[in-house]
Amino acid sequence: MLKTVKEVMNELGINEEKTLDELTNEELLKLYNACDEYIDEQCIEICKRAGLLEEWESADGDNFGDVLNRAVETIEAEC
């Protein structure tokens, strides 16, 4: 059974009352890595912070993973 984002946040010790845009980069990446599946809102927030939102919005099933991986790498470099 898949856990909700709030359940995962709680398990990670992240205040589950925070919205994604209120999370630090470290919290956002921790949450992303702990989730069992891609969650659009998380992916959008990661790409937005990495300056790749436009690329994310124009990505398709073949390249969305590449865009997301670049976004994650960009944010990891900033942590």
DRENPA-3360 file (N, C-alpha, C; in nm, 2 decimals, always signed):
BEGIN
1 = MLKTVKEV = +0.08/-0.12/+0.00/+0.00/+0.00/+0.00/+0.09/+0.12/+0.00 ~ +0.06/+0.22/-0.09/+0.14/+0.34/-0.10/+0.10/+0.43/+0.01 ~ +0.20/+0.50/+0.06/+0.19/+0.60/+0.17/+0.15/+0.73/+0.11 ~ +0.08/+0.81/+0.19/+0.06/+0.95/+0.14/+0.18/+1.03/+0.16 ~ +0.19/+1.15/+0.10/+0.30/+1.24/+0.12/+0.31/+1.28/+0.26 ~ +0.20/+1.31/+0.33/+0.20/+1.35/+0.47/+0.25/+1.24/+0.56 ~ +0.22/+1.11/+0.53/+0.27/+1.00/+0.61/+0.42/+0.99/+0.59 ~ +0.47/+1.01/+0.47/+0.62/+1.00/+0.45/+0.69/+1.12/+0.52;
9 = MNELGINE = +0.63/+1.24/+0.51/+0.68/+1.36/+0.57/+0.69/+1.33/+0.72 ~ +0.59/+1.27/+0.78/+0.59/+1.24/+0.92/+0.70/+1.15/+0.96 ~ +0.72/+1.04/+0.88/+0.82/+0.94/+0.90/+0.96/+1.00/+0.90 ~ +0.98/+1.10/+0.81/+1.11/+1.17/+0.79/+1.13/+1.28/+0.89 ~ +1.03/+1.30/+0.98/+1.05/+1.41/+1.08/+1.03/+1.55/+1.02 ~ +0.96/+1.56/+0.91/+0.93/+1.69/+0.84/+0.80/+1.73/+0.89 ~ +0.78/+1.85/+0.93/+0.65/+1.90/+0.97/+0.55/+1.88/+0.86 ~ +0.45/+1.80/+0.88/+0.36/+1.76/+0.77/+0.26/+1.88/+0.74;
17 = EKTLDELT = +0.26/+1.98/+0.82/+0.18/+2.10/+0.80/+0.24/+2.19/+0.69 ~ +0.37/+2.17/+0.66/+0.43/+2.25/+0.56/+0.38/+2.22/+0.42 ~ +0.38/+2.32/+0.34/+0.35/+2.29/+0.20/+0.48/+2.27/+0.13 ~ +0.48/+2.22/+0.01/+0.60/+2.19/-0.07/+0.69/+2.31/-0.08 ~ +0.63/+2.43/-0.11/+0.71/+2.55/-0.13/+0.77/+2.60/+0.00 ~ +0.72/+2.55/+0.11/+0.78/+2.59/+0.24/+0.89/+2.50/+0.29 ~ +0.91/+2.39/+0.22/+1.02/+2.30/+0.25/+1.16/+2.35/+0.21 ~ +1.26/+2.32/+0.29/+1.39/+2.36/+0.24/+1.43/+2.26/+0.13;
25 = NEELLKLY = +1.54/+2.30/+0.06/+1.58/+2.21/-0.05/+1.61/+2.07/+0.00 ~ +1.68/+2.06/+0.12/+1.71/+1.94/+0.18/+1.59/+1.85/+0.21 ~ +1.49/+1.92/+0.27/+1.36/+1.85/+0.30/+1.29/+1.80/+0.17 ~ +1.29/+1.88/+0.07/+1.22/+1.85/-0.05/+1.29/+1.73/-0.12 ~ +1.42/+1.73/-0.12/+1.49/+1.61/-0.18/+1.48/+1.49/-0.10 ~ +1.48/+1.50/+0.03/+1.46/+1.39/+0.12/+1.32/+1.33/+0.10 ~ +1.22/+1.41/+0.09/+1.09/+1.36/+0.06/+1.08/+1.30/-0.08 ~ +1.13/+1.36/-0.18/+1.13/+1.30/-0.31/+1.20/+1.16/-0.32;
33 = NACDEYID = +1.31/+1.15/-0.25/+1.38/+1.02/-0.25/+1.31/+0.92/-0.17 ~ +1.23/+0.95/-0.07/+1.16/+0.86/+0.01/+1.03/+0.81/-0.05 ~ +0.97/+0.88/-0.15/+0.85/+0.84/-0.20/+0.86/+0.73/-0.30 ~ +0.76/+0.65/-0.31/+0.76/+0.53/-0.40/+0.73/+0.56/-0.54 ~ +0.67/+0.67/-0.57/+0.64/+0.71/-0.71/+0.65/+0.86/-0.73 ~ +0.65/+0.89/-0.86/+0.66/+1.04/-0.89/+0.53/+1.10/-0.85 ~ +0.55/+1.22/-0.79/+0.43/+1.30/-0.75/+0.44/+1.43/-0.82 ~ +0.35/+1.46/-0.91/+0.36/+1.58/-0.99/+0.40/+1.70/-0.91;
41 = EQCIEICK = +0.33/+1.73/-0.80/+0.36/+1.85/-0.73/+0.50/+1.86/-0.68 ~ +0.56/+1.75/-0.64/+0.70/+1.75/-0.60/+0.79/+1.77/-0.72 ~ +0.76/+1.71/-0.83/+0.84/+1.72/-0.95/+0.84/+1.87/-1.00 ~ +0.72/+1.93/-0.99/+0.71/+2.07/-1.04/+0.79/+2.16/-0.95 ~ +0.78/+2.14/-0.81/+0.85/+2.22/-0.72/+1.01/+2.20/-0.74 ~ +1.05/+2.08/-0.76/+1.19/+2.06/-0.78/+1.24/+2.13/-0.91 ~ +1.17/+2.11/-1.01/+1.20/+2.18/-1.14/+1.20/+2.33/-1.13 ~ +1.10/+2.38/-1.06/+1.09/+2.52/-1.04/+1.21/+2.58/-0.97;
49 = RAGLLEEW = +1.25/+2.51/-0.86/+1.37/+2.56/-0.79/+1.50/+2.55/-0.87 ~ +1.50/+2.45/-0.96/+1.62/+2.43/-1.04/+1.62/+2.52/-1.16 ~ +1.51/+2.60/-1.19/+1.51/+2.68/-1.31/+1.47/+2.60/-1.43 ~ +1.41/+2.48/-1.41/+1.38/+2.40/-1.53/+1.23/+2.37/-1.55 ~ +1.15/+2.46/-1.49/+1.01/+2.44/-1.50/+0.95/+2.44/-1.64 ~ +1.01/+2.53/-1.72/+0.96/+2.54/-1.86/+0.99/+2.41/-1.93 ~ +1.11/+2.35/-1.91/+1.15/+2.23/-1.97/+1.06/+2.11/-1.92 ~ +1.03/+2.11/-1.79/+0.94/+2.01/-1.73/+0.81/+2.02/-1.80;
57 = ESADGDNF = +0.75/+2.14/-1.82/+0.62/+2.15/-1.87/+0.61/+2.11/-2.02 ~ +0.73/+2.12/-2.09/+0.73/+2.07/-2.23/+0.78/+1.93/-2.25 ~ +0.82/+1.86/-2.14/+0.87/+1.73/-2.14/+0.75/+1.63/-2.17 ~ +0.79/+1.52/-2.23/+0.69/+1.41/-2.25/+0.74/+1.28/-2.18 ~ +0.67/+1.18/-2.21/+0.70/+1.05/-2.14/+0.84/+1.00/-2.17 ~ +0.90/+1.04/-2.28/+1.03/+0.99/-2.31/+1.15/+1.07/-2.24 ~ +1.12/+1.20/-2.20/+1.23/+1.27/-2.15/+1.20/+1.34/-2.02 ~ +1.09/+1.32/-1.96/+1.06/+1.39/-1.83/+1.16/+1.34/-1.72;
65 = GDVLNRAV = +1.20/+1.22/-1.73/+1.30/+1.17/-1.63/+1.43/+1.24/-1.64 ~ +1.47/+1.27/-1.76/+1.60/+1.34/-1.78/+1.59/+1.48/-1.72 ~ +1.48/+1.55/-1.75/+1.46/+1.68/-1.69/+1.46/+1.68/-1.54 ~ +1.39/+1.59/-1.48/+1.38/+1.58/-1.34/+1.51/+1.54/-1.28 ~ +1.59/+1.45/-1.34/+1.72/+1.42/-1.29/+1.82/+1.54/-1.29 ~ +1.81/+1.62/-1.39/+1.89/+1.74/-1.40/+1.85/+1.83/-1.29 ~ +1.72/+1.85/-1.27/+1.67/+1.94/-1.16/+1.72/+1.89/-1.02 ~ +1.71/+1.76/-1.00/+1.75/+1.71/-0.87/+1.90/+1.73/-0.85;
73 = ETIEAEC = +1.98/+1.71/-0.96/+2.13/+1.73/-0.95/+2.16/+1.88/-0.92 ~ +2.08/+1.96/-0.98/+2.10/+2.11/-0.96/+2.08/+2.15/-0.81 ~ +1.97/+2.10/-0.76/+1.93/+2.13/-0.62/+2.03/+2.06/-0.53 ~ +2.07/+1.94/-0.55/+2.17/+1.87/-0.47/+2.30/+1.95/-0.46 ~ +2.34/+2.01/-0.58/+2.47/+2.09/-0.58/+2.45/+2.21/-0.49 ~ +2.33/+2.26/-0.47/+2.31/+2.38/-0.39/+2.30/+2.35/-0.24 ~ +2.28/+2.22/-0.21/+2.27/+2.19/-0.07/+2.40/+2.18/+0.01;
% end
